[in-house]
């Protein structure tokens, strides 16, 4: 069995999505990560809005539905995970 301590995740590109989005249009966020893991060949991703997981948002890029005034101040982040290690953007 391989020791999970040999796993690591580093965010190499923070989400560079829209700081100012036009109401009625979507915003897109992208994250990139470097990782090592003896268990998987690709990391898993989970996007969050205001610390709540976004359903089915599990890729390197997340595009919001059309933004509204209610989205003003919302914080988006991504969890990147491999067995034995994880990192938040």
Secondary structure, 3 states (H helix, E strand, C coil): CCCHHHCEEEEEECCCCCCCCCCCCCCEEECEEEEECCCCCCCEEEEEECCEECCCCCCCEEECCCCCHHHCCCCEEEEEEECCEEEEC
